[in-house]
Amino acid sequence: MILGDLLGTPVHDSDGGRLGRVADARFVLDGPPQQLMAEPRLLGLVVSPHSVSSFLGYERTGLTQPWPLAHMLRWRHRGSFLVMWEDIASVGEQSVRLRPGFTRYSPALDGGGQE
């Protein structure tokens, strides 16, 4: 599956309850550097209950300027969370289903704290 095809896909919990849509993906660089950098690995998916538009980097807690844009994007993405790849039970063309007991993390990746 291509990541672009996954964006906007509905996300459901293990009981079938709708949580939102895939708004973004988070990657980490693992292992020894290959030619220019280490291999990327999918860490998880960002789920947004209100919008599937881009965060434009404003999910990072320190970005506040220009304030009208920062305020609007934070409002549009309120309630968004990161779910780790290990907590995803299945990915299909019509939906993403999470495992029972999944954990919601901050989409900012500012220390990996739970929400």
LUMBA-198954 format. One record per residue (C-alpha): x, y, z. Coordinates in steps of 0.05 Angstrom, whole numbers, padded with zeros to 5 digits. Example, Ala and Ser with C-alpha at 12.3 -4.5 7.8 and 13.67 -1.06 7.14 Angstrom:
<sites>
+--------+--------+--------+
:      u :      v :      w :
+--------+--------+--------+
:  00246 : -00090 :  00156 :
:  00273 : -00021 :  00143 :
+--------+--------+--------+
</sites>
This chain:
<sites>
+--------+--------+--------+
:      u :      v :      w :
+--------+--------+--------+
:  00000 :  00000 :  00000 :
:  00024 :  00070 : -00016 :
:  00023 :  00119 :  00042 :
: -00015 :  00171 :  00001 :
: -00071 :  00120 : -00007 :
: -00075 :  00111 :  00068 :
: -00084 :  00185 :  00084 :
: -00157 :  00199 :  00098 :
: -00174 :  00127 :  00113 :
: -00223 :  00118 :  00172 :
: -00193 :  00090 :  00236 :
: -00234 :  00045 :  00282 :
: -00221 :  00016 :  00351 :
: -00225 : -00059 :  00363 :
: -00300 : -00055 :  00375 :
: -00312 : -00018 :  00309 :
: -00321 :  00051 :  00340 :
: -00297 :  00106 :  00294 :
: -00238 :  00147 :  00321 :
: -00223 :  00192 :  00262 :
: -00181 :  00188 :  00198 :
: -00108 :  00177 :  00183 :
: -00079 :  00248 :  00179 :
: -00004 :  00233 :  00177 :
:  00050 :  00182 :  00189 :
:  00111 :  00185 :  00235 :
:  00177 :  00155 :  00215 :
:  00243 :  00145 :  00253 :
:  00312 :  00132 :  00226 :
:  00340 :  00066 :  00251 :
:  00405 :  00029 :  00243 :
:  00472 :  00047 :  00214 :
:  00473 :  00100 :  00160 :
:  00465 :  00074 :  00090 :
:  00491 :  00121 :  00036 :
:  00468 :  00187 :  00065 :
:  00424 :  00169 :  00124 :
:  00397 :  00110 :  00164 :
:  00338 :  00069 :  00140 :
:  00269 :  00100 :  00155 :
:  00219 :  00058 :  00195 :
:  00145 :  00072 :  00204 :
:  00134 :  00088 :  00277 :
:  00059 :  00098 :  00274 :
:  00000 :  00136 :  00245 :
: -00030 :  00202 :  00267 :
: -00106 :  00198 :  00275 :
: -00147 :  00262 :  00273 :
: -00221 :  00263 :  00293 :
: -00234 :  00329 :  00257 :
: -00188 :  00339 :  00197 :
: -00143 :  00301 :  00151 :
: -00105 :  00362 :  00127 :
: -00031 :  00370 :  00141 :
: -00006 :  00396 :  00208 :
:  00046 :  00438 :  00171 :
:  00093 :  00424 :  00230 :
:  00048 :  00460 :  00280 :
:  00037 :  00397 :  00321 :
:  00105 :  00412 :  00350 :
:  00092 :  00448 :  00415 :
:  00142 :  00505 :  00405 :
:  00115 :  00532 :  00340 :
:  00068 :  00591 :  00351 :
:  00081 :  00639 :  00293 :
:  00047 :  00665 :  00254 :
: -00004 :  00660 :  00310 :
: -00068 :  00660 :  00267 :
: -00044 :  00600 :  00228 :
: -00017 :  00564 :  00289 :
: -00082 :  00575 :  00327 :
: -00126 :  00552 :  00269 :
: -00085 :  00489 :  00256 :
: -00083 :  00470 :  00330 :
: -00159 :  00479 :  00333 :
: -00170 :  00437 :  00270 :
: -00126 :  00380 :  00297 :
: -00152 :  00381 :  00369 :
: -00159 :  00311 :  00396 :
: -00108 :  00282 :  00346 :
: -00063 :  00226 :  00370 :
: -00007 :  00181 :  00348 :
: -00018 :  00106 :  00350 :
:  00044 :  00062 :  00346 :
:  00050 :  00012 :  00289 :
:  00049 : -00045 :  00339 :
: -00022 : -00023 :  00361 :
: -00050 : -00029 :  00291 :
: -00087 : -00095 :  00281 :
: -00103 : -00088 :  00207 :
: -00097 : -00039 :  00149 :
: -00146 : -00046 :  00092 :
: -00169 : -00004 :  00034 :
: -00232 :  00017 :  00072 :
: -00207 :  00024 :  00143 :
: -00152 :  00017 :  00195 :
: -00169 : -00024 :  00257 :
: -00132 : -00017 :  00322 :
: -00116 : -00071 :  00373 :
: -00153 : -00074 :  00439 :
: -00119 : -00032 :  00492 :
: -00081 :  00013 :  00443 :
: -00046 :  00074 :  00471 :
: -00057 :  00146 :  00448 :
:  00008 :  00186 :  00444 :
:  00019 :  00260 :  00429 :
:  00027 :  00272 :  00354 :
:  00083 :  00321 :  00371 :
:  00133 :  00266 :  00387 :
:  00160 :  00311 :  00442 :
:  00186 :  00256 :  00486 :
:  00134 :  00204 :  00468 :
:  00086 :  00221 :  00524 :
:  00018 :  00190 :  00528 :
: -00044 :  00233 :  00523 :
+--------+--------+--------+
</sites>
